[in-house]
Amino acid sequence: MEEKSDYSCPHHPCAACKILRRRCVEKCVLAPYFPPTDPLKFTIAHRVFGASNIIKMLQELPEDQRADAVNSMVYEANARIRDPVYGCAAIICQLQKQISELQADLVKAQVEIMNVQTQNTNLVALICTEMTQNQENINSTTESPGHQQAYGNSNTSLEDNNVYAPWKSLWT
């Protein structure tokens, strides 16, 4: 938000009075919002709204709302100059379309995240199931009398291929 300037010097006219080629009085309504350092701001607003309409609009507003009104008029005037038919409506339409596209992209990303989370949950469940089955196979093998006689009463070693069975399906 641009603040109004404290400009009100009768010797140096504001941009509006300079462009309108009139004397800038001490109580000039336009001076605080169109300083002499930014003549383009008034030129743009004047081209679309006209000086008398700008002055009327500013006089009808409380002083604390005038700076915002001038900024809005300049923005609308710029949009009208760029797009004489639709003006700001074209910009609003374009931004609404962009918002819709971004919302659709967000939904797609959320669905993808849910799919990855589901895959991750399924993978963990599969690994746990295979590890449980593998452990049951190891326990049933080590509890058999033939195994105890051949290998002793020790648990499985890292060389046992059954230890790697749950992960084998992930790599193949």
Sine and cosine of phi, psi and omega as CSV:
sin_phi,cos_phi,sin_psi,cos_psi,sin_omega,cos_omega
0.00,0.00,0.76,-0.65,-0.02,-1.00
-1.00,-0.05,0.74,-0.67,0.03,-1.00
-1.00,0.10,0.44,-0.90,0.08,-1.00
-0.96,0.27,0.52,-0.85,0.01,-1.00
-1.00,0.06,0.30,-0.96,0.03,-1.00
-1.00,0.01,0.38,0.93,-0.07,-1.00
-0.95,0.30,0.80,-0.60,0.14,-0.99
-0.29,-0.96,0.78,0.62,-0.02,-1.00
-1.00,-0.09,0.84,-0.54,-0.04,-1.00
-0.94,0.33,-0.33,0.94,-0.02,-1.00
-0.99,0.17,-0.46,0.89,0.04,-1.00
-0.87,-0.49,0.97,-0.26,-0.08,-1.00
-0.92,0.40,0.48,-0.88,0.09,-1.00
-0.92,0.40,0.21,-0.98,-0.03,-1.00
-0.86,0.50,-0.62,0.78,-0.02,-1.00
-0.90,0.44,-0.76,0.65,-0.03,-1.00
-0.92,0.39,-0.57,0.82,0.02,-1.00
-0.91,0.42,-0.70,0.71,0.00,-1.00
-0.93,0.37,-0.60,0.80,0.02,-1.00
-0.98,0.18,-0.12,0.99,0.00,-1.00
0.82,0.57,0.80,0.60,0.06,-1.00
-0.73,-0.68,0.24,-0.97,-0.04,-1.00
-0.96,0.26,0.75,-0.66,0.01,-1.00
-1.00,0.02,0.93,-0.37,-0.04,-1.00
-0.99,0.11,0.24,-0.97,-0.05,-1.00
-0.88,0.47,-0.60,0.80,-0.02,-1.00
-0.99,-0.16,0.54,0.84,0.00,-1.00
-0.87,0.50,0.83,-0.56,-0.01,-1.00
-0.91,0.41,-0.50,0.86,-0.09,-1.00
-1.00,0.08,-0.44,0.90,-0.11,-0.99
-0.81,0.59,-0.70,0.72,-0.03,-1.00
-0.91,0.41,-0.36,0.93,-0.12,-0.99
-0.95,-0.32,-0.27,0.96,0.00,-1.00
-0.77,-0.64,0.97,0.23,-0.05,-1.00
-0.93,0.38,0.37,-0.93,-0.03,-1.00
-0.90,0.43,-0.29,0.96,-0.01,-1.00
-0.99,0.17,-0.18,0.98,-0.04,-1.00
-0.73,-0.68,0.93,0.38,-0.04,-1.00
-0.93,0.37,-0.46,0.89,-0.02,-1.00
-0.88,0.47,-0.57,0.82,0.00,-1.00
-0.84,0.54,-0.74,0.67,0.01,-1.00
-0.95,0.31,-0.64,0.77,-0.02,-1.00
-0.83,0.55,-0.71,0.71,-0.02,-1.00
-0.90,0.43,-0.76,0.64,-0.01,-1.00
-0.90,0.45,-0.64,0.77,-0.02,-1.00
-0.91,0.42,-0.62,0.78,-0.03,-1.00
-0.88,0.48,-0.59,0.81,-0.06,-1.00
-1.00,-0.07,-0.70,0.71,-0.12,-0.99
-0.99,-0.14,-0.46,0.89,-0.08,-1.00
0.99,0.11,0.54,-0.84,-0.08,-1.00
-0.89,0.46,-0.69,0.72,-0.06,-1.00
-0.91,0.42,-0.60,0.80,0.05,-1.00
-0.93,0.37,-0.63,0.78,0.04,-1.00
-0.89,0.46,-0.72,0.70,0.00,-1.00
-0.89,0.46,-0.69,0.72,0.02,-1.00
-0.87,0.50,-0.73,0.69,-0.01,-1.00
-0.88,0.48,-0.68,0.73,-0.01,-1.00
-0.92,0.40,-0.62,0.78,-0.01,-1.00
-0.93,0.37,-0.46,0.89,-0.01,-1.00
-0.99,0.17,-0.24,0.97,-0.05,-1.00
-0.98,-0.18,0.48,-0.88,0.16,-0.99
-0.91,0.41,0.46,-0.89,-0.08,-1.00
-0.85,0.53,-0.56,0.83,-0.05,-1.00
-0.95,0.32,-0.18,0.98,0.02,-1.00
-0.96,-0.28,-0.11,0.99,-0.11,-0.99
-0.93,0.37,-0.65,0.76,-0.01,-1.00
-0.88,0.48,-0.68,0.73,0.04,-1.00
-0.91,0.42,-0.63,0.78,0.01,-1.00
-0.90,0.44,-0.68,0.73,0.02,-1.00
-0.89,0.45,-0.71,0.71,0.02,-1.00
-0.87,0.49,-0.64,0.77,0.04,-1.00
-0.91,0.42,-0.67,0.74,0.03,-1.00
-0.89,0.45,-0.67,0.74,0.01,-1.00
-0.91,0.42,-0.66,0.75,0.02,-1.00
-0.89,0.45,-0.74,0.67,0.02,-1.00
-0.88,0.47,-0.65,0.76,0.01,-1.00
-0.90,0.44,-0.69,0.72,0.06,-1.00
-0.85,0.53,-0.70,0.71,0.00,-1.00
-0.90,0.43,-0.64,0.77,0.02,-1.00
-0.91,0.42,-0.62,0.79,0.01,-1.00
-0.92,0.39,-0.66,0.75,0.02,-1.00
-0.94,0.33,-0.64,0.77,-0.03,-1.00
-0.69,-0.72,1.00,0.03,-0.10,-1.00
-0.87,0.49,-0.43,0.90,-0.05,-1.00
-0.99,0.13,-0.78,0.63,-0.12,-0.99
-0.97,-0.22,-0.42,0.91,0.02,-1.00
0.83,0.56,-0.77,-0.64,-0.01,-1.00
-0.91,0.41,-0.46,0.89,0.00,-1.00
-0.86,0.50,-0.59,0.81,0.03,-1.00
-0.91,0.42,-0.66,0.75,0.02,-1.00
-0.91,0.41,-0.69,0.72,0.01,-1.00
-0.88,0.47,-0.70,0.72,0.02,-1.00
-0.87,0.49,-0.71,0.71,0.01,-1.00
-0.89,0.46,-0.68,0.73,0.01,-1.00
-0.92,0.38,-0.62,0.79,0.05,-1.00
-0.91,0.42,-0.62,0.78,0.05,-1.00
-0.90,0.44,-0.68,0.73,0.02,-1.00
-0.89,0.46,-0.65,0.76,0.04,-1.00
-0.88,0.47,-0.69,0.72,0.01,-1.00
-0.88,0.48,-0.68,0.73,0.02,-1.00
-0.89,0.45,-0.67,0.74,0.01,-1.00
-0.92,0.38,-0.58,0.81,0.06,-1.00
-0.91,0.41,-0.63,0.77,0.05,-1.00
-0.91,0.42,-0.67,0.74,0.06,-1.00
-0.88,0.48,-0.63,0.78,0.02,-1.00
-0.90,0.44,-0.69,0.72,0.03,-1.00
-0.88,0.47,-0.69,0.73,0.03,-1.00
-0.87,0.49,-0.68,0.73,0.01,-1.00
-0.91,0.42,-0.64,0.77,0.02,-1.00
-0.91,0.42,-0.64,0.77,0.05,-1.00
-0.90,0.44,-0.67,0.74,0.02,-1.00
-0.89,0.45,-0.65,0.76,0.05,-1.00
-0.88,0.47,-0.69,0.72,0.02,-1.00
-0.89,0.46,-0.63,0.77,0.04,-1.00
-0.89,0.45,-0.69,0.73,0.01,-1.00
-0.90,0.43,-0.67,0.75,0.03,-1.00
-0.89,0.45,-0.65,0.76,0.03,-1.00
-0.90,0.43,-0.69,0.72,0.04,-1.00
-0.87,0.48,-0.66,0.75,0.01,-1.00
-0.89,0.45,-0.70,0.72,0.02,-1.00
-0.89,0.46,-0.69,0.72,0.02,-1.00
-0.90,0.44,-0.64,0.77,0.00,-1.00
-0.91,0.41,-0.69,0.73,0.03,-1.00
-0.89,0.46,-0.68,0.73,0.02,-1.00
-0.89,0.46,-0.66,0.75,0.03,-1.00
-0.89,0.46,-0.71,0.71,0.01,-1.00
-0.89,0.46,-0.70,0.71,0.01,-1.00
-0.89,0.46,-0.67,0.74,0.01,-1.00
-0.89,0.46,-0.73,0.68,-0.01,-1.00
-0.91,0.41,-0.61,0.79,0.03,-1.00
-0.91,0.40,-0.63,0.78,0.03,-1.00
-0.91,0.42,-0.71,0.70,0.03,-1.00
-0.89,0.46,-0.66,0.75,0.00,-1.00
-0.90,0.44,-0.68,0.73,0.01,-1.00
-0.90,0.43,-0.62,0.78,0.05,-1.00
-0.90,0.44,-0.66,0.75,0.04,-1.00
-0.89,0.45,-0.67,0.74,0.00,-1.00
-0.91,0.42,-0.71,0.71,0.00,-1.00
-0.89,0.45,-0.67,0.75,0.00,-1.00
-0.93,0.38,-0.53,0.85,0.03,-1.00
-0.95,0.31,-0.68,0.73,-0.05,-1.00
-0.97,0.25,-0.36,0.93,0.01,-1.00
-1.00,0.09,-0.25,0.97,0.01,-1.00
-0.94,0.34,0.62,-0.78,-0.04,-1.00
-0.88,0.48,-0.57,0.82,0.00,-1.00
-0.90,0.43,-0.61,0.79,-0.02,-1.00
-0.94,0.34,-0.65,0.76,-0.01,-1.00
-0.91,0.42,-0.58,0.82,0.02,-1.00
-0.94,0.33,-0.64,0.77,-0.07,-1.00
-0.97,0.24,-0.66,0.75,-0.13,-0.99
-0.92,-0.38,-0.08,1.00,-0.06,-1.00
1.00,0.06,-0.22,-0.98,-0.08,-1.00
-0.99,-0.16,0.27,0.96,-0.06,-1.00
-0.98,0.20,0.37,-0.93,0.09,-1.00
-0.96,0.26,0.09,-1.00,-0.03,-1.00
-0.92,0.39,0.49,-0.87,0.03,-1.00
-0.99,-0.16,0.16,-0.99,0.00,-1.00
-0.91,0.41,-0.36,0.93,0.01,-1.00
-0.96,0.26,-0.27,0.96,-0.01,-1.00
-0.90,0.43,0.84,-0.55,-0.05,-1.00
-0.91,0.42,-0.40,0.92,-0.02,-1.00
-0.91,0.41,-0.41,0.91,0.00,-1.00
-0.90,0.44,-0.55,0.83,-0.05,-1.00
-1.00,-0.04,-0.01,1.00,-0.08,-1.00
-0.85,0.53,-0.70,0.71,-0.04,-1.00
-0.87,0.49,-0.49,0.87,-0.05,-1.00
-1.00,-0.05,-0.25,0.97,-0.03,-1.00
-0.86,0.51,-0.64,0.77,-0.02,-1.00
-0.94,0.35,-0.38,0.93,0.02,-1.00
-0.97,0.26,-0.47,0.88,-0.08,-1.00
-0.99,-0.14,-0.18,0.98,-0.05,-1.00
-0.93,-0.38,0.00,0.00,0.00,0.00
